[in-house]
Amino acid sequence: MQYTIGRPSPKAIAEQTERVKAHLDRWRAVEIGRVHWETVTYRAGGGPVEVPHRWELKNPSEWVRATRSATIAAEYRRLGELVQQMSSQFHALVVRRRQLVMERPVPEVIKAAEVALTLFPGCAQGRPLRALGVCNIDTKFFERNRALICQMLDVRFEGQVGELGLEHFLGAAEEDERWLLVAPLASGMLPFRQQRVRASELSQLAAVAGHVVIVENERSLHQLPELPGTVAILGAGLSLGWVRDAWLTSMRVAYWGDMDTWGLSMLARVRLAIPSVAALLMDQDCFDQYAPELAVCEPTPVDGGIPDGLTLDEGAFFAYLLTQERGRLEQEFLPKELVSKALCAWQGR
């Protein structure tokens, strides 16, 4: 590690001699690392002057000593203890994401690394996480260390856990499984007009429907038209792990969500699972038409860049929304006639 040291200015040499002398004396007194000096001639000086121009610290230990911070020193000792007792593949993670490990007991972090090395896709075989008796952990271990374990598994499996969700990746039962609103869009398809169904039971819809429209918000149910052979699944929000289920591969699927960065992010997740998914009323032309009267400010846009899974036009729309003062248009405010026309066109009616 090398740090550039600024040279005293000619004006400082001429007018602030004592301050310059104190500056040079302080650098001569530095005992950590190596201070590189150079000879500089100033017009106002009586001769050449040796000034420091670069400070070289050969390792992190010297940098820690140079900070003279008890907090940084303690953090460095803790990181040193951790990296000595866990797999090298996690070293960069614990240094980069220090907040994940600094507030946890060292043995707990080391155990999390051990657990992450033991887990693999599908290993839960339908059991809930609390029932996974790996590495002699207690039933609340995943609850306490979920974020850290997810990050470690992402290191091992190239981000799959972040993309799929921990339970879906491990094949674990979701103890708080999401209930979704299901509404058949034609009479006689199902013995109800609308009903909440567990995500794990949605596959039964394949027996009665050939078309599925995924709707971000439940409040948009009233906008949906009658469509034969079609069911709507509403209110999933960000809980989209179920879209990877095999039964959907034989369906024609559409997604309709808010026109904001979060809605497009959810669309991207669905398309990564179902490449043929059709996006409905989620384009810049539609936004520009209705934004003057209906758009509002998006409180917290998605960060991290354009999500994988969007088409080029959708990616450009995502970037466009980030530039708008009012970059959010909620789906329930679109005219019912517009929604009906878009859904009928998608189904080919």
FIZALO-312246 format. One record per residue (C-alpha): residue number from 1; residue in one letter; x, y, z. Coordinates in nm, 4 decimals. Example, Ala and Ser with C-alpha at 12.3 -4.5 7.8 and 13.67 -1.06 7.14 Angstrom:
! residues 2
  seq  type         u         v         w
    1     a    1.2300   -0.4500    0.7800
    2     s    1.3670   -0.1060    0.7140
! end
This chain:
! residues 349
  seq  type         u         v         w
    1     m    0.0000    0.0000    0.0000
    2     q    0.1427    0.3350   -0.1026
    3     y    0.0121    0.6806   -0.0167
    4     t    0.1190    1.0019   -0.1863
    5     i    0.2376    1.2831    0.0416
    6     g    0.1772    1.6338   -0.0842
    7     r    0.4790    1.8624   -0.1257
    8     p    0.4919    2.1952    0.0574
    9     s    0.4038    2.4765   -0.1809
   10     p    0.6591    2.7486   -0.2692
   11     k    0.4394    2.9962   -0.0828
   12     a    0.4490    2.7795    0.2308
   13     i    0.8285    2.7539    0.2068
   14     a    0.8558    3.1327    0.1827
   15     e    0.5928    3.2395    0.4350
   16     q    0.5320    2.9470    0.6725
   17     t    0.8776    2.8141    0.7392
   18     e    0.8015    2.6874    1.0900
   19     r    0.4926    2.4978    0.9770
   20     v    0.6888    2.3352    0.6953
   21     k    0.9676    2.2415    0.9386
   22     a    0.7117    2.0844    1.1737
   23     h    0.5632    1.8934    0.8802
   24     l    0.9037    1.7531    0.7836
   25     d    0.9875    1.6672    1.1452
   26     r    0.6640    1.4730    1.1872
   27     w    0.7377    1.2626    0.8817
   28     r    1.0966    1.2019    0.9983
   29     a    0.9509    1.0692    1.3238
   30     v    0.7281    0.8132    1.1505
   31     e    0.8436    0.4620    1.2446
   32     i    0.5721    0.2612    1.0703
   33     g    0.6358    0.1582    0.7122
   34     r    0.8810    0.3434    0.4937
   35     v    0.8735    0.7130    0.4063
   36     h    1.0254    0.7917    0.0671
   37     w    1.1991    1.1300    0.0355
   38     e    1.2999    1.3381   -0.2621
   39     t    1.5115    1.6479   -0.3121
   40     v    1.3230    1.9586   -0.4236
   41     t    1.4693    2.3006   -0.4972
   42     y    1.2584    2.6051   -0.4094
   43     r    1.3426    2.9601   -0.5184
   44     a    1.2669    3.0879   -0.1712
   45     g    1.4858    2.8254   -0.0067
   46     g    1.8504    2.8565    0.0706
   47     g    1.9219    2.5268   -0.1044
   48     p    1.7727    2.1888   -0.1914
   49     v    1.5125    2.0568    0.0551
   50     e    1.4447    1.6917    0.1358
   51     v    1.0666    1.6413    0.1413
   52     p    0.8572    1.3251    0.1847
   53     h    0.6604    1.2261   -0.1260
   54     r    0.5417    0.8686   -0.0646
   55     w    0.4525    0.6536    0.2366
   56     e    0.4778    0.2786    0.1843
   57     l    0.3083    0.0262    0.4139
   58     k    0.4139   -0.3263    0.3317
   59     n    0.1210   -0.5175    0.4824
   60     p   -0.2212   -0.4749    0.6498
   61     s   -0.0647   -0.4997    0.9955
   62     e    0.1364   -0.1840    0.9323
   63     w   -0.1758   -0.0090    0.8045
   64     v   -0.3647   -0.1016    1.1222
   65     r   -0.0807    0.0285    1.3397
   66     a   -0.0696    0.3483    1.1356
   67     t   -0.4380    0.4228    1.1996
   68     r   -0.3749    0.4306    1.5761
   69     s   -0.7362    0.3210    1.6178
   70     a   -0.8234    0.0730    1.8907
   71     t   -1.1479   -0.0079    1.7086
   72     i   -0.9745   -0.0891    1.3814
   73     a   -0.7084   -0.2909    1.5639
   74     a   -0.9745   -0.4989    1.7408
   75     e   -1.1589   -0.5532    1.4122
   76     y   -0.8378   -0.6620    1.2427
   77     r   -0.7582   -0.9115    1.5200
   78     r   -1.1091   -1.0536    1.4932
   79     l   -1.0868   -1.0920    1.1157
   80     g   -0.7477   -1.2568    1.1556
   81     e   -0.8936   -1.5097    1.3969
   82     l   -1.1807   -1.5843    1.1604
   83     v   -0.9791   -1.6340    0.8421
   84     q   -0.7473   -1.8736    1.0214
   85     q   -1.0385   -2.1025    1.1070
   86     m   -1.2555   -2.1021    0.7949
   87     s   -1.2251   -2.2016    0.4313
   88     s   -1.0244   -1.9613    0.2182
   89     q   -1.3162   -1.9297   -0.0252
   90     f   -1.4969   -1.7188    0.2376
   91     h   -1.2057   -1.4874    0.3252
   92     a   -1.2951   -1.2163    0.0740
   93     l   -1.6578   -1.2267    0.1867
   94     v   -1.5885   -1.1699    0.5574
   95     v   -1.3515   -0.8836    0.4761
   96     r   -1.5873   -0.7229    0.2247
   97     r   -1.9045   -0.7734    0.4316
   98     r   -1.7612   -0.7167    0.7784
   99     q   -2.0968   -0.6103    0.9205
  100     l   -2.2165   -0.9699    0.8798
  101     v   -1.9526   -1.1057    1.1149
  102     m   -1.8527   -0.8286    1.3550
  103     e   -2.1604   -0.8501    1.5751
  104     r   -2.1669   -1.2295    1.5920
  105     p   -1.9575   -1.4450    1.8268
  106     v   -1.6509   -1.5843    1.6517
  107     p   -1.7558   -1.9496    1.7108
  108     e   -2.0953   -1.8736    1.5521
  109     v   -1.9341   -1.7325    1.2367
  110     i   -1.6964   -2.0271    1.2119
  111     k   -1.9886   -2.2667    1.2543
  112     a   -2.1813   -2.0818    0.9802
  113     a   -1.8885   -2.1382    0.7439
  114     e   -1.8858   -2.5067    0.8369
  115     v   -2.2598   -2.5321    0.7711
  116     a   -2.2286   -2.3512    0.4365
  117     l   -1.9688   -2.6053    0.3248
  118     t   -2.2038   -2.8902    0.4157
  119     l   -2.5184   -2.7716    0.2368
  120     f   -2.5948   -2.8341   -0.1296
  121     p   -2.8944   -2.7913   -0.3647
  122     g   -3.1962   -2.9971   -0.2578
  123     c   -3.0310   -3.1371    0.0533
  124     a   -3.3240   -3.0474    0.2810
  125     q   -3.5522   -3.2937    0.0980
  126     g   -3.8660   -3.1110    0.2041
  127     r   -3.7755   -3.0624    0.5695
  128     p   -3.7947   -2.7155    0.7263
  129     l   -3.4630   -2.5418    0.7936
  130     r   -3.4977   -2.5813    1.1703
  131     a   -3.5049   -2.9592    1.1210
  132     l   -3.1713   -2.9766    0.9372
  133     g   -2.9401   -3.1386    1.1906
  134     v   -2.6107   -3.0557    1.0197
  135     c   -2.2872   -2.9818    1.2038
  136     n   -2.4560   -3.0128    1.5467
  137     i   -2.6415   -2.6820    1.5144
  138     d   -2.9472   -2.5875    1.7199
  139     t   -3.2947   -2.5347    1.5744
  140     k   -3.2617   -2.1542    1.5663
  141     f   -2.9198   -2.1438    1.3984
  142     f   -3.0590   -2.0622    1.0517
  143     e   -3.2826   -1.7943    1.1987
  144     r   -2.9863   -1.6237    1.3687
  145     n   -2.7419   -1.6563    1.0792
  146     r   -2.9587   -1.6651    0.7677
  147     a   -2.8012   -1.3646    0.5919
  148     l   -2.4460   -1.4881    0.6513
  149     i   -2.5219   -1.8429    0.5352
  150     c   -2.6940   -1.7113    0.2215
  151     q   -2.3894   -1.4998    0.1351
  152     m   -2.1534   -1.7931    0.1899
  153     l   -2.3655   -2.0241   -0.0239
  154     d   -2.3727   -1.7591   -0.2959
  155     v   -1.9918   -1.7692   -0.2954
  156     r   -1.9987   -2.1474   -0.3406
  157     f   -2.2824   -2.1634   -0.5924
  158     e   -2.2359   -1.8460   -0.7978
  159     g   -2.5274   -1.6459   -0.6605
  160     q   -2.7959   -1.9127   -0.6934
  161     v   -2.9248   -1.8672   -0.3379
  162     g   -2.9786   -1.4955   -0.3867
  163     e   -3.1636   -1.5711   -0.7078
  164     l   -3.3799   -1.8605   -0.5846
  165     g   -3.4161   -1.7994   -0.2127
  166     l   -3.2645   -2.0195    0.0573
  167     e   -3.5580   -2.2573    0.1016
  168     h   -3.6051   -2.3104   -0.2703
  169     f   -3.2327   -2.3696   -0.3218
  170     l   -3.2087   -2.6254   -0.0406
  171     g   -3.5450   -2.7858   -0.1148
  172     a   -3.6700   -2.6918    0.2317
  173     a   -4.0306   -2.6449    0.3359
  174     e   -4.1212   -2.2817    0.3874
  175     e   -4.2501   -2.2629    0.7426
  176     d   -4.4279   -1.9368    0.6647
  177     e   -4.5291   -2.0408    0.3127
  178     r   -4.6930   -1.7651    0.1122
  179     w   -5.0663   -1.7839    0.0466
  180     l   -5.1594   -1.6346   -0.2904
  181     l   -5.4922   -1.5153   -0.4228
  182     v   -5.6131   -1.7337   -0.7106
  183     a   -5.8997   -1.6186   -0.9327
  184     p   -6.0337   -1.8115   -1.2340
  185     l   -6.1159   -1.5684   -1.5135
  186     a   -6.3966   -1.7820   -1.6530
  187     s   -6.6929   -1.9354   -1.4755
  188     g   -6.6941   -2.3092   -1.4140
  189     m   -6.3161   -2.3522   -1.4149
  190     l   -6.2888   -2.3832   -1.0376
  191     p   -6.5451   -2.4178   -0.7578
  192     f   -6.4761   -2.0627   -0.6378
  193     r   -6.4507   -1.7084   -0.7718
  194     q   -6.1402   -1.6340   -0.5694
  195     q   -5.9508   -1.8147   -0.2963
  196     r   -5.6177   -1.8082   -0.1182
  197     v   -5.3972   -2.1036   -0.2050
  198     r   -5.0566   -2.2069   -0.0739
  199     a   -4.7790   -2.1643   -0.3283
  200     s   -4.6928   -2.5342   -0.3028
  201     e   -5.0462   -2.6246   -0.4197
  202     l   -5.0590   -2.4032   -0.7289
  203     s   -4.9540   -2.6932   -0.9519
  204     q   -5.3108   -2.8258   -0.9318
  205     l   -5.4151   -2.5382   -1.1579
  206     a   -5.2469   -2.7122   -1.4528
  207     a   -5.5456   -2.9472   -1.4760
  208     v   -5.7921   -2.6673   -1.5540
  209     a   -5.5968   -2.3814   -1.7149
  210     g   -5.3724   -2.3278   -2.0128
  211     h   -5.3039   -1.9603   -1.9427
  212     v   -5.1733   -1.8004   -1.6235
  213     v   -5.1451   -1.4286   -1.5566
  214     i   -4.9315   -1.3297   -1.2581
  215     v   -5.0448   -0.9982   -1.1097
  216     e   -4.8235   -0.8129   -0.8631
  217     n   -5.1004   -0.6644   -0.6468
  218     e   -5.4272   -0.8131   -0.5248
  219     r   -5.5971   -0.4744   -0.5596
  220     s   -5.5997   -0.5168   -0.9372
  221     l   -5.8402   -0.8119   -0.9339
  222     h   -6.1350   -0.5900   -1.0293
  223     q   -5.9567   -0.4836   -1.3512
  224     l   -5.9269   -0.8349   -1.4945
  225     p   -6.1681   -0.9383   -1.7719
  226     e   -6.3367   -1.2715   -1.8369
  227     l   -6.0890   -1.4969   -2.0184
  228     p   -6.1546   -1.8640   -2.0952
  229     g   -5.8982   -2.1146   -1.9728
  230     t   -5.7138   -1.8508   -1.7705
  231     v   -5.6385   -1.8160   -1.4011
  232     a   -5.4889   -1.5132   -1.2291
  233     i   -5.2446   -1.5452   -0.9397
  234     l   -5.2331   -1.2205   -0.7468
  235     g   -5.0350   -1.0647   -0.4644
  236     a   -4.7054   -1.2532   -0.4842
  237     g   -4.4984   -0.9361   -0.4733
  238     l   -4.1356   -1.0369   -0.4273
  239     s   -4.2255   -1.3945   -0.3211
  240     l   -4.1636   -1.5475   -0.6614
  241     g   -3.9711   -1.8664   -0.5873
  242     w   -4.2724   -2.0722   -0.6994
  243     v   -4.2469   -1.9473   -1.0600
  244     r   -3.9685   -2.2022   -1.1108
  245     d   -4.2069   -2.4915   -1.0479
  246     a   -4.2277   -2.7387   -1.3352
  247     w   -4.6037   -2.7098   -1.3924
  248     l   -4.5653   -2.3583   -1.5330
  249     t   -4.3459   -2.4778   -1.8206
  250     s   -4.6549   -2.6091   -2.0012
  251     m   -4.8529   -2.2862   -1.9493
  252     r   -4.8679   -1.9614   -2.1425
  253     v   -4.7688   -1.7101   -1.8759
  254     a   -4.8013   -1.3321   -1.8576
  255     y   -4.6801   -1.0942   -1.5892
  256     w   -4.8415   -0.7620   -1.5023
  257     g   -4.6998   -0.5377   -1.2329
  258     d   -4.6422   -0.1764   -1.1406
  259     m   -4.4436    0.0386   -1.3803
  260     d   -4.1559    0.1172   -1.1456
  261     t   -3.8111   -0.0281   -1.0838
  262     w   -3.9485   -0.2833   -0.8374
  263     g   -4.2156   -0.4024   -1.0784
  264     l   -3.9561   -0.4458   -1.3536
  265     s   -3.7248   -0.6236   -1.1101
  266     m   -4.0011   -0.8751   -1.0352
  267     l   -4.0658   -0.9178   -1.4072
  268     a   -3.6952   -0.9927   -1.4518
  269     r   -3.7091   -1.2656   -1.1867
  270     v   -4.0090   -1.4257   -1.3538
  271     r   -3.8439   -1.4185   -1.6962
  272     l   -3.5275   -1.5829   -1.5641
  273     a   -3.7508   -1.8726   -1.4608
  274     i   -3.9926   -1.8566   -1.7572
  275     p   -3.8131   -1.7063   -2.0598
  276     s   -4.1344   -1.7004   -2.2658
  277     v   -4.3286   -1.4859   -2.0168
  278     a   -4.5153   -1.1937   -2.1730
  279     a   -4.4982   -0.8560   -1.9994
  280     l   -4.8285   -0.6689   -1.9998
  281     l   -4.8597   -0.2899   -1.9741
  282     m   -4.5031   -0.2486   -1.8497
  283     d   -4.3365   -0.0422   -2.1222
  284     q   -4.2272    0.3170   -2.1704
  285     d   -4.4989    0.4052   -2.4210
  286     c   -4.7685    0.3064   -2.1726
  287     f   -4.5905    0.4897   -1.8917
  288     d   -4.5488    0.8097   -2.0913
  289     q   -4.9155    0.8051   -2.1911
  290     y   -5.0498    0.7875   -1.8346
  291     a   -4.7662    0.9293   -1.6243
  292     p   -4.8674    1.2977   -1.6455
  293     e   -5.1809    1.2266   -1.4411
  294     l   -5.1044    0.9014   -1.2587
  295     a   -4.7308    0.8744   -1.1867
  296     v   -4.5892    0.9352   -0.8392
  297     c   -4.2424    0.9382   -0.6845
  298     e   -4.0929    0.5934   -0.6208
  299     p   -3.9796    0.6114   -0.2555
  300     t   -3.6844    0.3708   -0.2784
  301     p   -3.5872    0.2575   -0.6293
  302     v   -3.4058   -0.0703   -0.6820
  303     d   -3.0288   -0.0288   -0.6690
  304     g   -2.7583   -0.2447   -0.8230
  305     g   -2.8187   -0.1665   -1.1895
  306     i   -3.0515   -0.3127   -1.4523
  307     p   -3.1669   -0.6596   -1.3395
  308     d   -3.0780   -0.9671   -1.5414
  309     g   -3.3807   -1.1037   -1.7236
  310     l   -3.5108   -0.7843   -1.8803
  311     t   -3.5157   -0.7373   -2.2567
  312     l   -3.3197   -0.4499   -2.4091
  313     d   -3.6318   -0.2331   -2.4271
  314     e   -3.7287   -0.3191   -2.0696
  315     g   -3.3767   -0.2471   -1.9498
  316     a   -3.3892    0.0913   -2.1207
  317     f   -3.7274    0.1560   -1.9559
  318     f   -3.5797    0.0634   -1.6163
  319     a   -3.2973    0.3143   -1.6695
  320     y   -3.5493    0.5745   -1.7895
  321     l   -3.7570    0.5390   -1.4725
  322     l   -3.4503    0.6116   -1.2608
  323     t   -3.4216    0.9499   -1.4306
  324     q   -3.7819    1.0485   -1.3607
  325     e   -3.8854    1.2631   -1.0673
  326     r   -4.2121    1.0664   -1.0673
  327     g   -4.0979    0.7215   -1.1771
  328     r   -4.3768    0.5028   -1.0439
  329     l   -4.7146    0.4225   -1.1974
  330     e   -4.9152    0.1718   -0.9949
  331     q   -5.1060   -0.0834   -1.1967
  332     e   -5.4426   -0.0425   -1.0215
  333     f   -5.4771    0.3114   -1.1578
  334     l   -5.4726    0.2056   -1.5229
  335     p   -5.8109    0.2097   -1.6999
  336     k   -5.9978   -0.1199   -1.6821
  337     e   -6.0640   -0.1068   -2.0569
  338     l   -5.6891   -0.0838   -2.1259
  339     v   -5.6175   -0.3845   -1.9042
  340     s   -5.8940   -0.5869   -2.0667
  341     k   -5.7660   -0.5058   -2.4161
  342     a   -5.4064   -0.6033   -2.3249
  343     l   -5.5089   -0.9356   -2.1703
  344     c   -5.7381   -1.0275   -2.4568
  345     a   -5.4635   -0.9473   -2.7088
  346     w   -5.2177   -1.1627   -2.5145
  347     q   -5.4577   -1.4568   -2.5161
  348     g   -5.5262   -1.4072   -2.8851
  349     r   -5.8933   -1.3217   -2.8630
! end
